[in-house]
């Protein structure tokens, strides 16, 4: 199948090196792809709104989880990262309101591409900052990163 402009494919370049966060990122990418597929496929407005709701709910959980881990790891830029999460959440909520007001149209496709771009930008720029921080700390303290992985909400 031909790679479509709206589709995001997972690659190792998107990995932050933390399996549970990478799994959440993969899931979020899948949600964005489902949303964009629904838009391109001209699915009904309720279908698109349901996908948006689900994506926002999962994003909120992921952002909370990521922020908890960043705090445990003493990531020095965690406040700025949390602010980026708040900004991205506000953008997604704004797009959702625009979807609710709009009829199915080319505007939907543009909004879907916008959501995709916001996600990719956040992964490639913001999340890579803490990946680099974790890698540097792992080199200085080899056991520290493994301990940080073990202290997730599911294991605490």
N, C-alpha and C positions, 0 to 999 in steps of 0.2 A: 504494500500500500504506500502511496506517495505521502511524504511528510507534508502536513498542512501547516500553513503559517500560524494558525492559532494553537497548534498542539505543542505541548512541552514534553520533552523526553528526559527522563532521569539519566544522569551520568555521574560518574565519580567526581567530576568537577563541582557538583552541587553538594557533595558530602561534607558535613562538618566534623566527621570522625566520631560521632556519638551515635551509636546504633538506634537508640530510642528517638532521638531528634530526627535522624535521617528517615526513620520509618514514618514519623509524623509529616515530614516534608514530602515524602513520596505520596502519602495519602492526600495531602493538600494539593499537590500537583495533579493527582488523579481527579480531584473534585473540580479543579479549574478546567481540566480537559473535558469532563462531563458537562460542565456549564457551557463551555464554548461549543461542544458538539450539539447540545440542545439548541443553542442560538443559531448555529449554522444550519441545523436541520429543521429550523422553523417550528420547534415544539411549542406547545401552548404556553401562554403566560403563567398559568398555575405551576406547570412543570419547571419553568425557569425560576420562578420565585421560590419554589421548594428547594431547588438546588442552591440558590443564593442563601437561603436561610441555613441550610445544612453547612455550607461552606463557612458562613460567619460563625456559627456555633463551634465548629471544629477549630477555626482559626483562634477564637477566643480561648478555648481550652489549650491549644498549642502554645499560644503566647504566654499564658499563665505558667504552663509547665516549663517552658524555656526560661522564663524569668526566675523561677524557683531554682533551676539548675545554675543559672548565672550567679545568683546570690551565693549558693553553696560553694561555687568555684572562686568566689571573690573576684569576679571579672570587674576590672576597674571602670569599664564603660557601661555597666549594667543600667544605670539611670538613663543614659542617652539611648540605649537599646530599647528600654521600656517605653521611652517617649516615641521612638520610631514605631513600636507596636501600636501605641495609641493613635498615632497619625495614620497608619495603614488601616486600622480598624475603622476610624472615622471616614476614610476614603471609601472603604468597602460599604459602609452603611449609607454613605451619600449615593454611591452608585446604585445600591439597592432601592433607595427611594426614587431615583430617576427611572429605574426599570418599572417600578410600580406605577408611575405616572405616564409612562410611554406606551405607545402601541408597538406591536411587533414590527420592527423595521430595521433598516441598516444601522440605526443608532444602537440597537442591541448588540450587533456585531462589533461595533466600535467599543462599546463598554466592555464586552468580553475580552477583547484584545487589550484594553486598558488594565483590567484586572490581572490578566496574564503578565503584563509588563511590570506591574507593581510587585507581584510576587517574585518574579525572576530578579528584579533589581534588589529586592530585600535579601533574597538568598545570596546573590552574588556579591553584594557589597556589605550589608550589615552583618549577616550571619558568618561570613568569612572572617570578619574581624575577631570574633570570639574563637573561631576555629584556629586561627593563627596564635591567639593567646594560649589556648589549650595545648597546642603543639609545642610552643616555646616552654611552657611550664613542664610538660612531660619530659622534655630534654633535660631540664634542670633537676626535676624530681620525678624519675621514671615511675614510681608507684603511685604518685598523686592522681594522675588521670584515671587510672583503674579504680581507685577509691571513689573518685567523683562519679564514675559511671555506675558504681554499685549503689550510690545514694540517690536513687530516683524516687519519685512519689510512690511508686509501686513497691519499693523495697524498704522504705523508711518506716 
